């Protein structure tokens, strides 16, 4: 029996454009510690090898210390580490994989052809290949079949299973089933897939180790696997992200917005990035997002508030008045009823609130 750690899609040196410059720089500094953190976790769990399935870097224009710190961290493991470069960090003469000195225990696949490395002590062979450009249209797994030699056969690849467009190493499920692999460790998809099986081969995407935006929600991490002497693989997903992205919808109808948020939020959010969508009905004044952000921002690593409420129905009742207010509401109600989608209705709602505030000489929130 042996144990392995499977991770992918670190995207080190991501720009984090949606964050403040200070937070973005902080997250980039934190991300450089990932190699050391993974090494500590691998040592603690007794991992015999590590499979890293590409896109460890977000691009070729890295800060020099980023690959240097990753190499240093991975060198602490002692166990063998296998890296299959992907479309963002493809292998080339000027990539970090070629320009940084990597420790002896780190094996980087450099070719667009499958290479194989034997690990006699584990009765195992690790196969892999690299992207050598930003796209890999021919499938790297095509035509591969592991030898029937009684060994455990693992492979690490960056690729796309059954894609609609074949740009990033397209892999078919039939190819996985015919590969003869015990486990196929994949990268490229940023959501954990859960263990999947094609024929006798187990395969999985661990997803990215850290979310970078609100399209990458919830727990992020890696898989820790165990391979029995009989070649049976078991996988455990290990949440490992320092920060999580979450989107929460809070209905404020008939409630004080502050109290509604207090009731809806979990107890611990300090390390997380939240987008709070405020929905439901409010009066013509709407919601003071600036005041709410002042009250709640300290409870989050980063906070984004969005007002998606609509005006209460009783606001439209005054559309029947023979007055400037009535004429204004009649015109806007016609546009609201004829709106093609929620975005257009949101814009009309905003116009109603700004217009009524101006008519009443109120400050606009």
Residue frames as qw, qx, qy, qz and C-alpha x, y, z in Angstrom:
[[0.000, 0.888, 0.461, 0.000, 0.00, 0.00, 0.00],
 [0.400, -0.046, -0.029, 0.915, 1.09, 3.57, -0.63],
 [0.032, 0.818, 0.451, -0.357, -0.36, 7.05, -0.30],
 [0.393, 0.234, 0.312, 0.833, -0.38, 10.01, -2.68],
 [0.064, 0.669, 0.303, -0.676, -1.45, 13.64, -2.79],
 [0.365, 0.419, 0.599, 0.577, -3.11, 14.92, -5.97],
 [0.001, -0.764, -0.256, 0.592, -3.45, 18.68, -6.53],
 [0.448, 0.375, 0.489, 0.648, -3.69, 21.05, -9.49],
 [0.059, 0.754, 0.374, 0.536, -4.48, 24.55, -10.70],
 [0.454, -0.484, -0.328, 0.672, -2.64, 26.66, -8.13],
 [0.276, 0.815, 0.281, 0.425, -2.51, 29.59, -10.60],
 [0.545, -0.545, -0.142, 0.621, 0.26, 31.24, -8.61],
 [0.208, -0.243, 0.159, 0.934, 0.76, 34.96, -9.24],
 [0.089, 0.674, 0.675, 0.286, -2.86, 35.49, -10.26],
 [0.133, 0.393, 0.013, 0.910, -3.69, 39.18, -10.44],
 [0.188, -0.544, -0.723, 0.383, -6.81, 39.11, -8.20],
 [0.101, 0.315, 0.240, 0.913, -8.11, 42.18, -10.04],
 [0.397, -0.655, -0.492, -0.414, -11.42, 42.25, -8.13],
 [0.628, -0.588, -0.349, 0.373, -9.65, 42.86, -4.80],
 [0.087, -0.986, 0.119, 0.071, -8.09, 46.03, -3.51],
 [0.538, 0.659, -0.481, 0.211, -4.39, 46.37, -4.41],
 [0.250, -0.560, 0.673, -0.414, -3.45, 45.66, -0.80],
 [0.827, -0.058, 0.458, -0.322, -5.58, 42.51, -0.58],
 [0.853, 0.501, -0.133, -0.062, -4.42, 41.32, -4.01],
 [0.308, 0.668, -0.618, 0.280, -0.77, 41.65, -3.01],
 [0.493, -0.397, 0.640, -0.435, -1.50, 39.87, 0.26],
 [0.919, 0.142, 0.262, -0.257, -3.15, 36.96, -1.53],
 [0.714, 0.597, -0.354, 0.085, -0.22, 36.62, -3.94],
 [0.002, -0.605, 0.702, -0.376, 2.17, 36.52, -0.97],
 [0.714, -0.186, 0.534, -0.412, 0.03, 33.89, 0.73],
 [0.915, 0.350, -0.019, -0.199, -0.11, 31.78, -2.41],
 [0.442, 0.649, -0.599, 0.154, 3.68, 31.54, -2.49],
 [0.341, -0.420, 0.739, -0.401, 3.49, 29.60, 0.76],
 [0.888, 0.081, -0.023, -0.453, 1.43, 26.85, -0.89],
 [0.702, 0.368, -0.604, 0.084, 4.39, 24.59, -1.63],
 [0.082, 0.323, -0.745, 0.578, 5.51, 24.65, 1.99],
 [0.616, -0.100, 0.362, -0.693, 1.96, 24.12, 3.24],
 [0.897, 0.197, -0.246, -0.310, 1.43, 21.14, 0.92],
 [0.503, 0.388, -0.720, 0.281, 4.78, 19.71, 2.00],
 [0.234, -0.267, 0.660, -0.662, 3.77, 19.93, 5.64],
 [0.788, 0.046, 0.178, -0.588, 0.46, 18.23, 4.87],
 [0.811, 0.332, -0.466, -0.121, 2.10, 15.51, 2.79],
 [0.283, 0.366, -0.771, 0.437, 4.60, 14.80, 5.56],
 [0.441, -0.182, 0.529, -0.702, 1.90, 14.78, 8.21],
 [0.859, 0.153, 0.108, -0.476, -0.19, 12.31, 6.22],
 [0.610, -0.298, 0.711, 0.186, 2.74, 10.12, 5.21],
 [0.709, 0.650, 0.011, -0.273, 2.42, 10.66, 1.44],
 [0.764, -0.161, 0.483, 0.397, 4.73, 8.50, -0.67],
 [0.356, 0.134, 0.463, 0.801, 4.36, 10.67, -3.75],
 [0.193, 0.638, 0.287, -0.688, 2.65, 13.79, -5.06],
 [0.393, 0.394, 0.655, 0.511, 0.90, 14.30, -8.41],
 [0.044, 0.622, 0.140, -0.769, 0.55, 17.92, -9.58],
 [0.506, 0.431, 0.699, 0.264, -1.59, 18.20, -12.69],
 [0.365, 0.384, 0.368, 0.764, -0.70, 21.52, -14.24],
 [0.071, -0.789, -0.205, -0.576, -1.45, 25.23, -14.16],
 [0.622, -0.451, -0.377, 0.517, 0.64, 25.64, -11.04],
 [0.203, -0.319, 0.023, 0.925, 1.45, 29.12, -12.37],
 [0.397, 0.706, 0.419, -0.411, -1.07, 31.53, -13.85],
 [0.598, 0.801, -0.029, -0.003, 1.26, 32.41, -16.72],
 [0.823, 0.209, -0.116, 0.516, 4.87, 32.71, -17.81],
 [0.149, 0.664, -0.169, 0.713, 5.35, 36.23, -16.42],
 [0.720, -0.556, -0.405, 0.094, 6.02, 35.25, -12.82],
 [0.252, -0.877, 0.358, -0.200, 7.70, 37.03, -9.96],
 [0.485, 0.467, -0.727, 0.132, 11.02, 35.23, -9.61],
 [0.195, -0.307, 0.769, -0.525, 10.43, 34.30, -5.99],
 [0.798, 0.012, 0.123, -0.590, 7.18, 32.45, -6.79],
 [0.909, 0.210, -0.353, -0.071, 8.65, 29.35, -8.53],
 [0.320, 0.463, -0.681, 0.468, 11.69, 29.52, -6.26],
 [0.414, -0.274, 0.565, -0.659, 9.52, 29.26, -3.15],
 [0.908, 0.078, -0.017, -0.410, 7.40, 26.50, -4.71],
 [0.735, 0.379, -0.545, 0.137, 10.55, 24.51, -5.55],
 [0.049, 0.419, -0.689, 0.590, 11.89, 25.01, -2.04],
 [0.655, -0.169, 0.365, -0.639, 8.61, 23.88, -0.48],
 [0.933, 0.181, -0.169, -0.262, 8.27, 20.77, -2.65],
 [0.523, 0.478, -0.652, 0.269, 11.88, 19.85, -1.91],
 [0.303, -0.414, 0.621, -0.593, 11.03, 19.50, 1.75],
 [0.884, -0.053, 0.002, -0.465, 8.73, 16.55, 1.08],
 [0.353, -0.432, 0.828, 0.061, 11.44, 14.06, 0.24],
 [0.639, 0.303, 0.706, -0.042, 8.91, 11.86, -1.55],
 [0.308, 0.109, 0.605, 0.726, 8.72, 11.97, -5.35],
 [0.292, 0.653, 0.289, -0.636, 6.73, 14.85, -6.89],
 [0.399, 0.226, 0.691, 0.559, 5.52, 14.67, -10.51],
 [0.177, 0.615, 0.142, -0.755, 4.45, 17.79, -12.40],
 [0.433, 0.401, 0.685, 0.428, 2.52, 17.82, -15.70],
 [0.028, -0.297, 0.018, 0.954, 2.55, 21.43, -17.01],
 [0.350, 0.617, 0.692, -0.131, -0.77, 22.74, -18.37],
 [0.391, 0.707, 0.384, 0.448, -2.02, 25.43, -20.72],
 [0.163, -0.982, -0.009, -0.096, -1.25, 28.35, -18.40],
 [0.400, -0.762, 0.495, 0.120, 2.21, 27.09, -17.35],
 [0.930, 0.367, -0.005, 0.016, 3.21, 25.10, -20.45],
 [0.728, -0.409, 0.295, 0.465, 6.77, 23.88, -20.68],
 [0.560, 0.797, -0.010, 0.229, 9.14, 26.02, -22.74],
 [0.689, 0.213, -0.270, 0.638, 12.73, 27.16, -22.59],
 [0.060, 0.385, -0.247, 0.887, 11.76, 30.31, -20.67],
 [0.659, -0.550, -0.339, -0.386, 9.13, 28.79, -18.36],
 [0.437, -0.697, 0.448, -0.349, 9.79, 28.55, -14.61],
 [0.971, -0.112, 0.207, -0.035, 10.19, 24.81, -15.09],
 [0.817, 0.406, -0.028, 0.408, 13.28, 25.45, -17.24],
 [0.243, 0.731, -0.206, 0.603, 14.73, 28.55, -15.59],
 [0.515, -0.657, 0.346, -0.429, 14.50, 27.61, -11.89],
 [0.278, 0.319, -0.893, 0.152, 16.55, 24.93, -10.17],
 [0.801, -0.304, -0.120, -0.501, 14.16, 22.24, -8.97],
 [0.466, -0.505, 0.697, -0.204, 15.06, 19.73, -6.24],
 [0.105, 0.267, -0.925, -0.249, 15.96, 16.17, -7.17],
 [0.249, 0.244, 0.898, -0.269, 12.68, 14.73, -5.87],
 [0.453, 0.626, 0.236, -0.589, 10.65, 16.86, -8.33],
 [0.397, 0.063, 0.753, 0.522, 10.19, 15.32, -11.79],
 [0.361, 0.589, 0.086, -0.718, 8.76, 17.68, -14.41],
 [0.646, 0.373, 0.624, 0.234, 7.31, 16.17, -17.58],
 [0.091, -0.587, 0.229, 0.771, 8.70, 18.23, -20.45],
 [0.037, -0.078, 0.782, 0.617, 7.43, 16.52, -23.59],
 [0.621, 0.148, -0.022, -0.770, 4.17, 16.39, -25.49],
 [0.707, 0.093, -0.675, -0.192, 4.60, 12.62, -25.52],
 [0.817, -0.532, -0.007, -0.223, 3.81, 10.32, -22.60],
 [0.292, 0.534, -0.720, 0.335, 6.88, 9.62, -20.44],
 [0.860, -0.387, -0.293, -0.159, 7.06, 6.93, -17.76],
 [0.043, 0.618, -0.632, 0.465, 8.99, 6.82, -14.49],
 [0.766, -0.206, -0.609, -0.011, 9.33, 3.61, -12.45],
 [0.327, -0.625, 0.452, -0.546, 9.19, 3.68, -8.65],
 [0.590, 0.095, -0.802, -0.003, 10.33, 0.14, -7.72],
 [0.050, 0.052, -0.752, 0.655, 9.90, 0.64, -3.98],
 [0.489, 0.193, 0.344, -0.778, 6.18, 1.28, -4.54],
 [0.389, 0.203, 0.871, 0.224, 5.73, -1.26, -7.34],
 [0.281, 0.818, 0.377, -0.332, 4.42, 1.70, -9.31],
 [0.434, 0.155, 0.391, 0.797, 4.96, 3.52, -12.59],
 [0.110, 0.751, 0.297, -0.580, 4.00, 7.18, -12.98],
 [0.451, 0.381, 0.533, 0.605, 3.21, 8.39, -16.49],
 [0.025, 0.820, 0.275, -0.502, 2.71, 11.95, -17.67],
 [0.492, 0.405, 0.363, 0.679, 3.17, 14.56, -20.37],
 [0.162, -0.504, -0.181, 0.829, 3.32, 18.33, -20.71],
 [0.386, 0.885, 0.259, -0.021, 1.63, 21.07, -22.65],
 [0.588, -0.148, 0.206, 0.768, 4.36, 22.70, -24.73],
 [0.018, 0.260, 0.291, 0.920, 2.14, 25.58, -25.84],
 [0.322, -0.001, 0.364, -0.874, -1.01, 27.38, -24.69],
 [0.830, 0.133, 0.031, -0.541, -3.17, 24.80, -26.48],
 [0.204, -0.274, 0.934, 0.105, -2.89, 21.05, -26.91],
 [0.681, 0.212, -0.150, -0.685, -5.29, 19.95, -29.62],
 [0.686, 0.124, -0.708, -0.115, -4.13, 16.34, -30.16],
 [0.770, -0.563, 0.045, -0.296, -5.11, 14.31, -27.10],
 [0.024, 0.651, -0.737, 0.178, -2.07, 13.24, -25.09],
 [0.606, -0.166, 0.717, -0.301, -3.81, 10.07, -23.86],
 [0.799, 0.438, -0.088, -0.402, -4.79, 8.94, -27.37],
 [0.781, 0.401, -0.478, 0.001, -3.40, 5.47, -28.11],
 [0.025, -0.529, 0.732, -0.430, -1.88, 4.99, -24.65],
 [0.892, -0.276, -0.262, -0.244, -2.21, 1.64, -22.86],
 [0.351, -0.691, 0.594, -0.215, -0.31, 0.77, -19.69],
 [0.464, 0.286, -0.835, -0.078, 1.57, -2.53, -19.87],
 [0.860, -0.376, -0.111, -0.326, 0.08, -5.50, -18.08],
 [0.521, 0.427, -0.629, 0.388, 3.09, -6.07, -15.85],
 [0.640, -0.447, -0.590, 0.205, 1.50, -6.38, -12.42],
 [0.311, -0.063, -0.273, 0.908, 2.53, -2.85, -11.40],
 [0.058, 0.791, 0.478, -0.378, 0.34, 0.05, -10.27],
 [0.382, 0.281, 0.360, 0.804, 0.09, 2.58, -13.12],
 [0.039, -0.794, -0.367, 0.483, -0.68, 6.22, -12.34],
 [0.420, 0.405, 0.325, 0.744, -0.78, 9.17, -14.71],
 [0.083, -0.702, -0.290, 0.645, -0.85, 12.91, -14.16],
 [0.308, 0.350, 0.526, 0.711, -2.16, 15.11, -17.00],
 [0.182, 0.427, 0.198, -0.863, -3.68, 18.50, -17.58],
 [0.042, -0.095, -0.791, -0.603, -6.68, 17.99, -19.84],
 [0.498, 0.098, 0.123, -0.853, -10.36, 18.23, -20.61],
 [0.258, 0.115, 0.959, -0.009, -12.62, 15.17, -20.45],
 [0.238, 0.572, 0.760, 0.197, -15.24, 15.06, -23.23],
 [0.052, -0.457, -0.083, 0.884, -14.96, 18.78, -24.10],
 [0.517, 0.728, 0.400, -0.207, -17.30, 20.57, -26.48],
 [0.444, 0.864, -0.233, 0.026, -14.27, 22.25, -28.09],
 [0.934, -0.123, -0.009, 0.336, -10.97, 20.35, -28.37],
 [0.237, 0.885, -0.224, 0.331, -8.32, 22.88, -27.33],
 [0.249, -0.695, 0.570, -0.361, -6.85, 21.69, -24.04],
 [0.051, 0.253, -0.965, 0.052, -5.79, 18.07, -24.40],
 [0.751, -0.073, -0.084, -0.651, -9.19, 16.50, -25.14],
 [0.055, -0.196, 0.965, -0.167, -9.68, 13.17, -23.39],
 [0.671, -0.152, -0.414, -0.597, -12.50, 10.74, -24.11],
 [0.703, -0.368, 0.453, -0.406, -13.97, 8.41, -21.54],
 [0.971, 0.232, -0.045, -0.039, -13.31, 5.54, -23.94],
 [0.511, 0.613, -0.469, 0.379, -9.60, 6.45, -23.89],
 [0.341, -0.559, 0.556, -0.512, -9.61, 6.46, -20.10],
 [0.910, -0.102, 0.260, -0.307, -11.28, 3.05, -20.03],
 [0.911, 0.374, -0.121, 0.120, -8.74, 1.65, -22.50],
 [0.127, 0.844, -0.445, 0.271, -5.70, 3.17, -20.74],
 [0.829, -0.062, -0.512, 0.214, -5.16, 0.37, -18.23],
 [0.106, 0.482, -0.426, 0.758, -4.33, 2.99, -15.60],
 [0.353, -0.388, -0.765, 0.373, -5.09, 2.47, -11.94],
 [0.090, -0.817, -0.370, 0.432, -5.62, 6.21, -11.43],
 [0.405, 0.506, 0.270, 0.712, -5.63, 9.21, -13.77],
 [0.290, -0.635, -0.318, 0.642, -4.85, 12.45, -11.89],
 [0.338, 0.622, 0.430, 0.561, -6.24, 15.35, -13.90],
 [0.158, -0.508, -0.211, 0.820, -6.06, 19.12, -13.76],
 [0.072, 0.208, 0.473, 0.853, -7.78, 21.95, -15.69],
 [0.386, -0.630, -0.502, -0.450, -11.32, 21.95, -14.27],
 [0.060, 0.425, -0.453, 0.781, -11.49, 24.15, -11.16],
 [0.716, -0.330, 0.183, -0.587, -14.26, 22.24, -9.37],
 [0.256, -0.284, 0.918, -0.108, -13.57, 18.94, -7.65],
 [0.546, 0.088, -0.593, -0.585, -15.17, 16.17, -9.69],
 [0.805, -0.230, 0.418, -0.353, -15.40, 13.46, -7.08],
 [0.358, -0.272, 0.858, 0.247, -14.04, 10.00, -7.94],
 [0.716, 0.449, -0.098, -0.525, -15.08, 8.93, -11.45],
 [0.567, -0.217, 0.779, 0.160, -14.63, 5.54, -13.10],
 [0.674, 0.531, -0.270, -0.436, -14.25, 4.49, -16.72],
 [0.799, 0.227, -0.556, 0.035, -13.68, 0.79, -17.10],
 [0.800, -0.344, -0.362, 0.331, -11.17, -0.21, -14.43],
 [0.430, 0.227, -0.152, 0.861, -9.60, 3.25, -14.24],
 [0.242, -0.812, -0.435, 0.304, -10.45, 5.73, -11.51],
 [0.384, 0.340, 0.106, 0.852, -9.99, 9.40, -12.42],
 [0.236, -0.826, -0.449, 0.245, -10.66, 12.76, -10.80],
 [0.239, 0.645, -0.047, 0.724, -10.16, 16.51, -10.88],
 [0.424, -0.373, -0.570, 0.596, -9.25, 17.93, -7.45],
 [0.014, 0.944, 0.296, 0.142, -10.21, 21.45, -8.59],
 [0.292, 0.687, -0.281, 0.604, -8.15, 24.51, -7.75],
 [0.540, -0.191, -0.623, 0.532, -6.54, 24.80, -4.33],
 [0.068, -0.436, -0.343, 0.829, -7.78, 28.38, -3.79],
 [0.312, 0.774, 0.543, 0.096, -10.77, 30.14, -5.31],
 [0.363, -0.070, 0.127, 0.920, -9.92, 33.35, -7.18],
 [0.249, -0.066, -0.187, -0.948, -13.38, 34.77, -7.79],
 [0.565, 0.079, 0.477, -0.669, -17.10, 34.29, -7.34],
 [0.797, 0.292, -0.362, -0.387, -17.11, 31.68, -10.09],
 [0.589, 0.195, -0.748, 0.236, -15.09, 29.39, -7.77],
 [0.524, -0.573, 0.123, -0.619, -17.22, 29.03, -4.67],
 [0.909, -0.364, -0.020, -0.205, -16.94, 26.99, -1.50],
 [0.701, -0.533, 0.441, 0.174, -14.27, 24.61, -0.26],
 [0.658, 0.666, -0.351, -0.008, -11.18, 24.19, -2.43],
 [0.589, -0.600, 0.541, -0.021, -8.33, 21.78, -1.83],
 [0.292, 0.473, -0.799, -0.229, -6.79, 18.51, -3.00],
 [0.938, -0.107, -0.201, -0.262, -7.30, 14.75, -3.01],
 [0.212, -0.550, 0.794, -0.151, -5.41, 12.43, -0.72],
 [0.863, 0.163, -0.314, -0.360, -5.39, 8.91, -2.08],
 [0.523, -0.414, 0.739, -0.090, -4.51, 5.45, -0.89],
 [0.698, 0.361, -0.519, -0.336, -3.62, 2.61, -3.24],
 [0.837, -0.329, 0.400, -0.177, -3.91, -0.91, -1.83],
 [0.338, -0.392, 0.798, 0.310, -1.56, -3.73, -2.82],
 [0.492, 0.375, 0.780, 0.099, -4.39, -5.00, -5.01],
 [0.190, 0.158, 0.420, 0.873, -4.59, -1.66, -6.84],
 [0.141, -0.764, -0.619, -0.113, -7.77, -0.34, -5.21],
 [0.224, 0.252, -0.102, 0.936, -7.75, 3.46, -4.97],
 [0.230, -0.772, -0.574, 0.145, -9.64, 5.42, -2.32],
 [0.259, 0.439, 0.038, 0.859, -9.82, 9.22, -2.41],
 [0.284, -0.706, -0.503, 0.411, -10.44, 11.77, 0.32],
 [0.224, 0.756, 0.148, 0.596, -11.11, 15.41, -0.54],
 [0.529, -0.416, -0.350, 0.651, -9.16, 17.70, 1.81],
 [0.077, 0.959, 0.205, 0.178, -10.32, 21.35, 2.06],
 [0.716, -0.163, -0.050, 0.677, -7.15, 23.43, 2.06],
 [0.221, 0.673, 0.187, 0.680, -8.00, 26.99, 0.98],
 [0.267, -0.156, -0.445, 0.840, -7.22, 29.82, 3.34],
 [0.285, 0.293, 0.145, -0.901, -10.12, 31.85, 1.95],
 [0.287, 0.390, 0.862, 0.149, -13.46, 30.79, 0.50],
 [0.199, -0.015, -0.262, -0.944, -15.68, 32.68, -1.93],
 [0.095, 0.424, 0.877, -0.205, -19.37, 32.56, -1.10],
 [0.208, -0.233, -0.312, -0.897, -22.54, 34.11, -2.57],
 [0.028, -0.369, -0.835, 0.408, -25.51, 34.53, -0.23],
 [0.177, -0.461, -0.442, -0.749, -28.99, 35.81, -1.03],
 [0.108, -0.287, -0.672, 0.674, -30.80, 37.64, 1.79],
 [0.109, -0.632, -0.593, -0.487, -34.48, 38.60, 1.50],
 [0.158, -0.057, -0.402, 0.900, -35.09, 41.90, 3.32],
 [0.306, -0.477, -0.512, -0.645, -38.84, 42.15, 2.66],
 [0.580, -0.696, -0.259, -0.334, -40.49, 43.72, 5.72],
 [0.808, -0.407, -0.169, 0.392, -37.22, 43.67, 7.65],
 [0.130, -0.932, 0.280, 0.191, -34.51, 46.03, 8.70],
 [0.757, 0.547, -0.353, 0.054, -31.64, 45.16, 6.28],
 [0.046, 0.606, -0.701, 0.372, -29.06, 45.12, 9.07],
 [0.637, -0.217, 0.599, -0.434, -31.11, 42.72, 11.17],
 [0.915, 0.330, 0.016, -0.233, -31.83, 40.53, 8.13],
 [0.555, 0.608, -0.540, 0.174, -28.10, 40.22, 7.44],
 [0.239, -0.501, 0.702, -0.447, -27.29, 39.50, 11.07],
 [0.807, -0.037, 0.431, -0.403, -29.81, 36.67, 11.10],
 [0.882, 0.445, -0.071, -0.137, -28.63, 35.14, 7.82],
 [0.362, 0.715, -0.579, 0.149, -24.85, 35.19, 8.19],
 [0.873, -0.147, -0.424, 0.190, -22.93, 32.24, 9.63],
 [0.580, -0.790, -0.042, 0.193, -20.98, 32.79, 12.82],
 [0.536, -0.509, 0.381, 0.555, -17.50, 32.78, 11.19],
 [0.628, 0.727, 0.248, 0.129, -16.79, 34.73, 8.01],
 [0.265, -0.871, 0.219, 0.351, -13.57, 36.57, 8.84],
 [0.432, -0.362, 0.661, 0.496, -11.38, 34.64, 6.39],
 [0.459, 0.401, 0.754, 0.244, -13.88, 34.54, 3.55],
 [0.044, 0.142, -0.284, -0.947, -14.92, 36.70, 0.60],
 [0.257, 0.497, 0.796, -0.231, -18.68, 37.21, 0.36],
 [0.133, -0.145, -0.392, -0.899, -21.05, 38.62, -2.22],
 [0.148, 0.386, 0.760, -0.501, -24.33, 39.41, -0.49],
 [0.096, -0.284, -0.588, -0.751, -27.35, 39.80, -2.76],
 [0.189, 0.263, 0.568, -0.757, -30.14, 41.75, -1.08],
 [0.150, -0.250, -0.755, -0.588, -33.51, 40.80, -2.55],
 [0.091, -0.575, -0.760, 0.289, -37.19, 41.30, -1.81],
 [0.047, 0.796, 0.376, 0.472, -39.19, 44.51, -1.48],
 [0.356, -0.309, -0.337, 0.815, -38.28, 47.82, 0.14],
 [0.152, 0.861, 0.360, -0.326, -39.90, 51.23, 0.24],
 [0.525, 0.830, 0.076, 0.173, -38.95, 53.97, -2.19],
 [0.210, -0.896, 0.390, 0.025, -35.79, 54.82, -0.25],
 [0.807, 0.380, -0.445, 0.079, -34.18, 51.47, -1.00],
 [0.865, -0.405, -0.108, 0.277, -31.11, 50.31, 0.92],
 [0.022, -0.939, 0.341, -0.022, -28.16, 52.34, 2.11],
 [0.944, 0.167, -0.197, 0.204, -25.40, 50.02, 0.89],
 [0.331, 0.619, -0.412, 0.580, -22.62, 52.32, 2.09],
 [0.483, -0.559, 0.378, -0.558, -23.90, 52.22, 5.65],
 [0.978, -0.122, 0.070, -0.154, -24.29, 48.44, 5.56],
 [0.786, 0.410, -0.301, 0.351, -20.78, 48.01, 4.17],
 [0.011, 0.652, -0.454, 0.607, -19.39, 50.18, 6.98],
 [0.724, -0.416, 0.302, -0.460, -21.20, 48.02, 9.54],
 [0.974, -0.026, 0.202, -0.104, -20.25, 44.61, 8.13],
 [0.630, 0.673, -0.378, 0.080, -17.00, 44.89, 6.17],
 [0.131, -0.649, 0.685, -0.305, -14.87, 44.12, 9.23],
 [0.788, -0.137, 0.524, -0.293, -16.49, 40.69, 9.49],
 [0.892, 0.412, 0.182, 0.040, -15.13, 39.54, 6.11],
 [0.613, -0.207, 0.361, 0.671, -11.82, 39.23, 4.31],
 [0.028, 0.058, -0.363, -0.930, -13.63, 41.09, 1.50],
 [0.284, 0.513, 0.716, -0.379, -17.27, 42.05, 1.10],
 [0.058, -0.055, -0.497, -0.864, -19.37, 42.95, -1.94],
 [0.293, 0.440, 0.659, -0.535, -22.99, 44.10, -1.48],
 [0.041, -0.126, -0.623, -0.771, -25.54, 44.18, -4.29],
 [0.386, 0.289, 0.447, -0.753, -28.99, 45.71, -4.05],
 [0.115, -0.087, -0.831, -0.537, -31.36, 43.57, -6.10],
 [0.154, 0.445, 0.724, -0.504, -34.51, 44.63, -4.28],
 [0.027, 0.467, 0.573, 0.674, -37.59, 45.98, -5.99],
 [0.206, -0.184, 0.232, -0.933, -39.89, 48.78, -4.81],
 [0.222, 0.261, 0.849, -0.402, -42.90, 47.76, -2.76],
 [0.113, 0.492, 0.752, 0.424, -46.16, 47.52, -4.62],
 [0.109, -0.834, -0.478, 0.254, -47.71, 50.31, -2.54],
 [0.266, -0.456, 0.201, 0.825, -45.16, 52.76, -4.01],
 [0.094, 0.163, 0.682, 0.707, -46.90, 52.38, -7.38],
 [0.002, 0.662, 0.733, -0.155, -50.29, 53.24, -5.82],
 [0.045, -0.731, -0.126, 0.669, -49.57, 56.95, -6.17],
 [0.259, 0.003, 0.636, 0.727, -49.31, 56.57, -9.95],
 [0.053, 0.667, 0.708, 0.226, -53.00, 57.50, -10.08],
 [0.193, -0.702, -0.251, 0.638, -52.35, 60.96, -8.60],
 [0.417, 0.824, 0.246, 0.293, -52.90, 63.98, -10.79],
 [0.343, -0.890, 0.226, 0.198, -49.44, 65.33, -10.00],
 [0.339, 0.736, -0.582, -0.068, -45.88, 65.36, -11.20],
 [0.345, -0.344, 0.854, -0.182, -45.19, 62.37, -8.92],
 [0.749, 0.273, 0.526, -0.297, -48.15, 60.51, -10.43],
 [0.655, 0.710, -0.169, -0.195, -47.04, 61.22, -13.99],
 [0.073, 0.662, -0.745, 0.038, -43.49, 60.11, -13.16],
 [0.482, -0.158, 0.831, -0.228, -44.69, 56.83, -11.61],
 [0.781, 0.452, 0.288, -0.320, -47.09, 56.12, -14.49],
 [0.528, 0.730, -0.413, -0.136, -44.30, 56.42, -17.02],
 [0.023, -0.523, 0.840, -0.142, -41.90, 54.27, -15.01],
 [0.664, 0.010, 0.665, -0.342, -44.55, 51.66, -14.26],
 [0.790, 0.550, -0.002, -0.271, -45.13, 51.24, -17.99],
 [0.391, 0.667, -0.634, 0.032, -41.42, 50.64, -18.50],
 [0.345, -0.358, 0.809, -0.315, -41.28, 48.27, -15.54],
 [0.783, 0.205, 0.473, -0.347, -44.16, 46.15, -16.86],
 [0.760, 0.630, -0.099, -0.129, -42.63, 46.06, -20.34],
 [0.175, -0.733, 0.654, 0.066, -39.11, 45.20, -19.14],
 [0.772, 0.333, -0.502, -0.202, -37.56, 42.27, -20.96],
 [0.750, 0.001, -0.590, 0.299, -35.58, 40.90, -18.01],
 [0.599, -0.675, -0.328, 0.281, -34.63, 41.33, -14.36],
 [0.509, -0.125, 0.030, 0.851, -31.70, 43.61, -15.24],
 [0.004, 0.437, 0.341, 0.832, -34.00, 46.06, -17.00],
 [0.503, -0.713, -0.437, -0.217, -36.48, 45.93, -14.11],
 [0.647, -0.440, -0.228, 0.580, -33.59, 46.61, -11.72],
 [0.308, 0.112, 0.147, 0.933, -32.67, 49.70, -13.72],
 [0.254, -0.606, -0.412, -0.631, -36.28, 50.96, -13.66],
 [0.635, -0.642, -0.406, 0.145, -36.43, 50.39, -9.89],
 [0.545, -0.238, -0.090, 0.799, -33.26, 52.43, -9.49],
 [0.080, 0.343, 0.293, 0.889, -34.74, 55.21, -11.61],
 [0.443, -0.692, -0.479, -0.309, -37.90, 55.23, -9.46],
 [0.646, -0.569, -0.301, 0.411, -35.87, 55.61, -6.28],
 [0.417, -0.080, 0.071, 0.903, -33.61, 58.34, -7.64],
 [0.056, -0.467, -0.421, -0.775, -36.55, 60.20, -9.16],
 [0.505, -0.719, -0.449, -0.161, -38.70, 60.11, -6.03],
 [0.608, -0.433, -0.207, 0.633, -35.73, 61.17, -3.89],
 [0.259, 0.119, 0.189, 0.940, -35.25, 64.17, -6.17],
 [0.258, -0.598, -0.469, -0.596, -38.95, 65.07, -6.04],
 [0.622, -0.706, -0.339, 0.008, -38.91, 64.88, -2.23],
 [0.110, 0.849, -0.354, 0.376, -35.56, 66.71, -1.94],
 [0.854, -0.476, 0.210, -0.005, -34.08, 63.72, -0.08],
 [0.121, -0.662, 0.710, 0.208, -30.47, 62.65, -0.08],
 [0.871, 0.293, -0.294, -0.262, -29.89, 59.83, -2.54],
 [0.758, -0.468, 0.454, 0.022, -28.34, 56.70, -1.00]]
